[in-house]
C-alpha cells in the first residue's frame, strides 16, 4: 500500500524578529511570587499571560512509519490546515511561548482542551502531575531542569496533551532538552514512528527525566570542586555561602523530581483502556529513572551537609593552628618578660650612708652583666624551642 504523500520538508527558517528575545530569569523568585499572588481570588479557568512571556512559535512534526516532515509556521491557521489535511498521520504540535491569549483560546476550542488545564499551562509554576480527560486523553506536566553557569537549578515547565493522532506540547522557552526525541523521529528506524502517540508522550517524559542526570552530574562536579577548595586552600566565608546555595538547589531539585515519580506512579495506576499494558512497561522504566534521580538528590544532599561540617572543621583547625602559634610565642616571651622585669626594678645598690648592699643586683656593676643576662635569655629561648620540638608542638605530629 502506498504511503500517503506528505508536504515537502521545509528549509530551515531564517531568524525571526523575536529570536533575540530572552525569557525572564527563573532565578527571579519575586516575579513568580508576584504572579501567584495575582491569582488569588480569580475565577477558576481564568487565562492570564505572565509578564515577560515570549511570542509564540509554532512547530508541526508529522510522521508515519516511512516519512517525516517538520515545519515552523508563522500563523496558526496554516498549522491547523496542514494538521487537518493529514488525519492518517501522527503529529507533534510544539508551541514555544505563551504571549498570545487568542492563540491559546483557539487551541482550547479546536482540540477540546479544558480551561482549567490550560490555566495550569499558563501559570508555568505547576508541579509535575497527570490528569485524564473523559475520552481517555492525558494531560501531563513535567519540569525540565538545568544547572546553569550562575550555579543554580533552572527549571522550565513542559505541558503535554495527548490525542488520538497527536501530541501537543507547550513551553515558555524557545530552547529545550527535547532534541533527542526530534532526531529519533527524523531517523528512519525509530519506534516512535511505529507506536501510538502515547509512546511519543512517553519518549518526551523519558528525555526530561534523563536530562536530570546531567543536572545532577554538574552539581556533583561542583560539590567535588568545593571539597577540593576546602581541603587544598584556605576557604573563606564565600565558600560557605556557595555550599549553602548548592544545598538549597539540591533541595529544590528534589522538590521537582519527587512529583515526577508520583506522576508516573499515577499513570501506572490507570486502567488499560487509558494506558495499555504495553505502554505501562515503558512508563515503568521512567519510574525507575525518577527513583534513581531522587536517590542521587539524597546522596548529594548528604554530601553537601558533610561539606558544611568539613568547612567548619577546617575553620576550627585553622583557629587551633593560630592559637598554637600564639601560645608558643607567649610561652617563649613569658620567662623573658620575667627576667627583663626583674632587672628592670630600680633598687639602689648603695645605701644612703654610702655602704654597699651586696644583695641588690650585684650584676649591675659587673662588666659582663648585660651580656650574661642576654645570653641567659637566649639560652632560655633555645631550651624552650628544643622542648617544644621534642614534644611535637612545632610540627603536625
C-alpha positions as CSV (number, residue, x, y, z in Angstrom):
1,X,0.0,0.0,0.0
2,X,1.4,3.3,-1.0
3,X,2.3,5.6,1.8
4,X,0.4,8.9,2.0
5,X,2.1,11.8,0.3
6,X,3.5,14.4,2.7
7,X,4.3,18.0,2.2
8,X,7.9,18.6,1.2
9,X,10.3,19.3,4.0
10,X,10.7,23.0,4.6
11,X,14.2,24.6,4.7
12,X,15.4,25.9,7.9
13,X,13.6,29.1,8.7
14,X,15.6,32.3,8.8
15,X,15.9,34.1,12.2
16,X,12.6,35.7,13.1
17,X,12.4,39.2,14.6
18,X,11.7,37.8,18.0
19,X,14.8,35.5,18.0
20,X,16.8,38.0,20.1
21,X,14.2,38.0,22.9
22,X,15.2,36.3,26.1
23,X,12.8,34.6,28.7
24,X,12.5,36.1,32.1
25,X,15.1,34.8,34.6
26,X,13.6,31.9,36.6
27,X,16.1,32.9,39.3
28,X,13.9,35.9,39.9
29,X,11.7,34.4,42.6
30,X,9.9,37.6,43.3
31,X,8.4,37.6,39.8
32,X,7.0,34.1,40.4
33,X,5.7,35.0,43.8
34,X,4.0,38.1,42.4
35,X,2.4,36.1,39.7
36,X,1.0,33.7,42.3
37,X,-0.3,36.5,44.4
38,X,-2.2,37.9,41.4
39,X,-4.0,34.6,41.0
40,X,-5.6,34.8,44.4
41,X,-9.4,35.1,44.2
42,X,-9.7,34.8,40.5
43,X,-12.4,32.6,38.9
44,X,-11.0,29.1,38.1
45,X,-10.1,28.8,34.5
46,X,-9.2,32.4,34.0
47,X,-6.4,32.6,31.4
48,X,-3.7,35.2,32.1
49,X,-0.2,35.6,30.5
50,X,2.7,36.0,32.8
51,X,4.7,39.2,32.2
52,X,7.8,38.6,30.1
53,X,6.4,35.7,28.2
54,X,7.7,35.1,24.7
55,X,5.9,35.5,21.4
56,X,4.6,32.0,20.4
57,X,6.5,29.9,17.8
58,X,4.5,27.1,16.2
59,X,6.1,23.8,15.0
60,X,4.5,20.8,13.5
61,X,6.2,17.5,13.1
62,X,4.2,15.0,11.1
63,X,5.3,11.4,10.6
64,X,4.3,7.8,9.8
65,X,6.5,4.7,9.5
66,X,8.1,5.8,6.3
67,X,8.2,9.5,6.2
68,X,8.6,12.6,8.4
69,X,8.2,16.3,7.8
70,X,8.8,19.2,10.0
71,X,7.9,22.8,9.6
72,X,7.7,26.1,11.6
73,X,4.6,28.2,10.9
74,X,4.0,31.9,11.2
75,X,0.2,31.6,11.6
76,X,-2.0,29.1,13.5
77,X,-4.3,28.8,10.5
78,X,-1.5,27.3,8.3
79,X,-0.6,24.8,11.1
80,X,-4.2,23.8,11.6
81,X,-4.8,23.3,7.9
82,X,-1.8,21.0,7.5
83,X,-2.7,19.1,10.6
84,X,-6.3,18.6,9.5
85,X,-5.3,17.7,5.9
86,X,-3.4,14.6,7.1
87,X,-5.6,12.7,9.6
88,X,-3.8,9.4,8.7
89,X,-0.5,10.7,10.1
90,X,0.7,11.2,13.7
91,X,1.5,14.8,14.7
92,X,3.6,16.6,17.3
93,X,2.4,20.2,17.7
94,X,5.0,22.1,19.6
95,X,4.2,25.6,20.9
96,X,7.0,27.6,22.4
97,X,5.9,30.8,24.0
98,X,2.6,31.8,25.6
99,X,2.2,35.5,24.9
100,X,-1.0,35.3,22.8
101,X,-4.3,34.6,24.6
102,X,-6.2,34.5,21.3
103,X,-3.9,31.6,20.1
104,X,-4.4,29.8,23.4
105,X,-8.1,30.1,23.2
106,X,-8.2,28.7,19.6
107,X,-6.2,25.6,20.9
108,X,-8.9,25.2,23.6
109,X,-11.7,25.4,21.0
110,X,-10.1,23.3,18.3
111,X,-8.7,20.5,20.4
112,X,-11.3,20.5,23.2
113,X,-8.8,21.3,26.0
114,X,-10.1,22.1,29.4
115,X,-9.7,25.8,30.5
116,X,-8.5,24.6,34.0
117,X,-5.7,22.6,32.4
118,X,-4.8,25.5,30.1
119,X,-4.7,27.7,33.1
120,X,-2.1,25.3,34.6
121,X,-0.1,25.6,31.4
122,X,0.0,29.4,31.5
123,X,0.7,29.6,35.2
124,X,4.1,28.0,34.5
125,X,4.8,27.1,38.1
126,X,2.8,23.8,38.4
127,X,4.3,20.7,40.0
128,X,4.6,17.6,37.8
129,X,1.2,15.8,37.5
130,X,-1.2,13.9,35.2
131,X,-4.9,14.4,34.5
132,X,-7.2,12.2,32.5
133,X,-9.8,13.6,30.1
134,X,-13.3,12.0,29.8
135,X,-12.2,10.5,26.4
136,X,-9.1,8.9,27.9
137,X,-6.8,11.6,26.7
138,X,-3.9,12.6,29.1
139,X,-2.6,16.0,30.3
140,X,0.9,15.8,31.7
141,X,3.1,18.4,33.3
142,X,6.8,18.0,33.7
143,X,9.7,20.1,34.9
144,X,12.8,20.4,32.6
145,X,16.0,21.2,34.6
146,X,19.4,22.6,34.0
147,X,22.3,23.6,36.3
148,X,23.3,27.0,34.9
149,X,26.6,28.8,35.0
150,X,25.1,31.0,37.7
151,X,25.3,27.9,40.0
152,X,21.6,27.4,40.3
153,X,19.0,24.9,39.1
154,X,17.0,26.4,36.3
155,X,13.7,24.7,35.6
156,X,11.0,25.2,32.8
157,X,7.5,23.8,32.7
158,X,6.6,21.4,29.9
159,X,2.9,20.8,29.4
160,X,1.7,17.9,27.2
161,X,-1.7,16.9,25.8
162,X,-2.3,13.6,24.1
163,X,-4.9,12.8,21.5
164,X,-5.9,10.0,19.1
165,X,-3.3,11.0,16.5
166,X,-1.4,13.9,18.0
167,X,0.6,15.2,20.9
168,X,0.6,18.9,21.8
169,X,3.4,20.4,24.0
170,X,3.5,23.9,25.5
171,X,6.6,25.6,26.9
172,X,7.6,29.1,27.7
173,X,11.1,29.0,26.2
174,X,12.5,28.6,22.7
175,X,15.2,26.1,23.9
176,X,14.5,22.8,25.5
177,X,16.0,19.3,26.0
178,X,13.8,17.5,23.5
179,X,16.1,17.5,20.5
180,X,16.9,13.8,21.0
181,X,13.3,12.9,20.5
182,X,13.1,15.0,17.4
183,X,16.2,13.3,16.0
184,X,14.7,9.9,16.7
185,X,11.6,10.8,14.7
186,X,13.6,12.1,11.8
187,X,15.6,8.9,11.7
188,X,14.3,6.0,9.6
189,X,14.2,3.3,12.3
190,X,12.6,4.9,15.4
191,X,10.0,3.1,17.4
192,X,8.2,6.4,17.9
193,X,7.1,6.2,14.2
194,X,5.6,2.8,14.7
195,X,3.9,3.3,18.0
196,X,0.8,5.2,19.0
197,X,1.0,8.9,20.1
198,X,1.1,7.9,23.7
199,X,4.5,6.4,23.0
200,X,5.7,9.9,21.9
201,X,4.4,11.2,25.2
202,X,6.5,8.5,27.0
203,X,9.6,9.4,24.9
204,X,9.3,13.1,25.8
205,X,8.8,12.3,29.5
206,X,11.8,9.9,29.4
207,X,14.1,12.5,27.9
208,X,13.0,15.0,30.5
209,X,13.9,12.5,33.2
210,X,17.2,11.6,31.5
211,X,18.1,15.2,31.4
212,X,18.0,15.3,35.3
213,X,21.2,13.2,35.3
214,X,23.4,15.9,33.6
215,X,22.0,18.4,36.0
216,X,22.9,16.2,38.9
217,X,26.3,15.4,37.4
218,X,27.0,19.2,37.1
219,X,26.0,19.6,40.7
220,X,28.2,16.7,41.7
221,X,31.2,18.1,39.9
222,X,30.7,21.4,41.6
223,X,30.4,19.8,45.0
224,X,33.8,18.0,44.3
225,X,35.4,21.3,43.4
226,X,34.1,22.9,46.6
227,X,35.5,19.9,48.6
228,X,38.9,20.3,46.9
229,X,38.8,24.0,47.6
230,X,38.2,23.3,51.3
231,X,41.0,20.7,51.6
232,X,43.7,22.4,49.5
233,X,43.2,26.1,50.0
234,X,42.2,28.4,52.9
235,X,38.5,28.8,52.2
236,X,36.8,32.0,53.3
237,X,33.2,32.8,54.0
238,X,32.3,32.9,50.3
239,X,33.0,29.2,50.0
240,X,30.4,28.5,52.8
241,X,27.9,30.7,51.0
242,X,28.4,28.7,47.8
243,X,27.9,25.4,49.8
244,X,24.7,26.7,51.2
245,X,23.5,27.8,47.8
246,X,24.2,24.4,46.3
247,X,22.4,22.8,49.2
248,X,19.4,24.9,48.5
249,X,19.5,24.0,44.8
250,X,19.6,20.3,45.7
251,X,16.6,20.6,48.0
252,X,14.8,22.5,45.2
253,X,15.8,19.8,42.7
254,X,14.4,17.1,44.9
255,X,11.1,19.1,45.1
256,X,11.0,18.9,41.3
257,X,11.8,15.2,41.0
258,X,9.5,13.9,43.7
259,X,6.3,14.9,41.9
260,X,7.6,13.3,38.7
261,X,7.8,10.0,40.5
262,X,4.2,10.4,41.8
263,X,3.0,11.4,38.3
264,X,4.4,8.3,36.7
265,X,3.0,6.1,39.5
266,X,-0.4,7.6,38.8
267,X,0.0,6.8,35.1
268,X,0.8,3.2,36.0
269,X,-2.4,3.0,38.1
270,X,-4.6,4.0,35.1
271,X,-6.9,1.3,33.6
272,X,-5.8,-0.5,30.4
273,X,-8.3,1.5,28.3
274,X,-6.4,4.7,29.2
275,X,-2.8,3.3,29.3
276,X,-2.2,-0.1,27.8
277,X,-0.2,-2.7,29.5
278,X,2.5,-2.4,26.8
279,X,2.8,1.4,27.4
280,X,2.9,0.8,31.2
281,X,6.0,-1.3,30.6
282,X,7.7,1.8,29.1
283,X,6.5,4.1,31.9
284,X,7.9,1.7,34.5
285,X,11.3,2.5,33.0
286,X,10.6,6.2,33.6
287,X,9.6,5.4,37.1
288,X,13.0,3.7,37.7
289,X,14.7,6.8,36.4
290,X,12.8,9.0,38.7
291,X,13.7,6.8,41.7
292,X,17.4,7.0,40.7
293,X,17.3,10.8,40.4
294,X,15.7,11.0,43.8
295,X,18.4,8.8,45.3
296,X,21.1,11.0,43.6
297,X,19.5,14.0,45.1
298,X,19.5,12.4,48.6
299,X,23.2,11.4,48.2
300,X,24.2,14.9,47.1
301,X,22.3,16.5,49.9
302,X,24.2,14.4,52.4
303,X,27.4,15.3,50.6
304,X,26.7,19.0,50.9
305,X,25.9,18.6,54.6
306,X,29.2,16.9,55.1
307,X,30.9,19.8,53.2
308,X,29.4,22.2,55.8
309,X,30.9,20.0,58.6
310,X,34.2,19.8,56.7
311,X,34.3,23.6,56.3
312,X,33.6,24.2,60.0
313,X,36.2,21.6,60.9
314,X,38.7,23.3,58.6
315,X,38.0,26.6,60.2
316,X,38.4,25.1,63.6
317,X,41.7,23.6,62.7
318,X,42.9,26.9,61.3
319,X,41.9,28.6,64.6
320,X,43.7,25.9,66.5
321,X,46.8,26.5,64.5
322,X,46.7,30.2,65.1
323,X,46.1,29.6,68.8
324,X,49.0,27.2,68.9
325,X,51.4,29.7,67.3
326,X,50.2,32.5,69.7
327,X,50.6,30.1,72.7
328,X,54.1,29.2,71.7
329,X,55.1,32.8,71.2
330,X,53.5,33.7,74.6
331,X,55.3,30.7,76.3
332,X,58.6,32.0,74.9
333,X,58.2,35.6,76.0
334,X,56.7,34.9,79.4
335,X,60.1,33.9,81.0
336,X,61.9,36.6,79.0
337,X,59.5,39.2,80.3
338,X,60.1,37.8,83.8
339,X,63.9,38.2,83.5
340,X,63.6,41.6,81.9
341,X,61.1,42.7,84.7
342,X,63.4,41.6,87.5
343,X,66.4,43.5,86.1
344,X,64.1,46.5,85.3
345,X,63.5,47.0,89.1
346,X,65.3,50.2,90.3
347,X,66.8,49.0,93.6
348,X,69.8,51.1,94.5
349,X,73.0,49.1,95.4
350,X,74.4,51.9,97.6
351,X,72.7,52.8,100.9
352,X,72.1,56.4,101.9
353,X,75.1,56.1,104.3
354,X,77.4,55.1,101.5
355,X,77.6,51.4,102.4
356,X,77.1,48.7,99.7
357,X,74.1,46.4,99.8
358,X,75.5,43.4,98.0
359,X,72.1,41.6,97.8
360,X,70.7,44.3,95.4
361,X,71.6,43.1,91.9
362,X,75.3,42.8,92.1
363,X,75.2,42.1,88.3
364,X,74.5,45.8,87.6
365,X,78.1,46.6,88.2
366,X,79.6,43.5,86.6
367,X,81.3,44.3,83.2
368,X,79.8,41.2,81.7
369,X,76.4,41.5,83.4
370,X,74.4,42.8,80.4
371,X,75.9,40.2,78.1
372,X,75.4,37.5,80.6
373,X,71.7,38.3,81.0
374,X,71.2,38.4,77.2
375,X,73.0,35.0,76.9
376,X,70.8,33.6,79.7
377,X,67.7,34.8,77.9
378,X,68.9,33.3,74.5
379,X,69.6,30.0,76.3
380,X,66.1,30.0,77.7
381,X,64.6,30.5,74.2
382,X,66.7,27.7,72.7
383,X,65.8,25.4,75.5
384,X,62.1,26.1,75.2
385,X,62.2,25.6,71.4
386,X,64.0,22.3,71.8
387,X,61.5,21.2,74.4
388,X,58.6,22.2,72.1
389,X,60.2,20.3,69.2
390,X,60.7,17.1,71.3
391,X,57.0,17.3,72.3
392,X,56.0,17.7,68.6
393,X,54.3,21.0,69.2
394,X,56.2,22.7,66.4
395,X,55.2,20.0,63.9
396,X,51.9,18.3,62.9
397,X,52.6,15.2,65.0
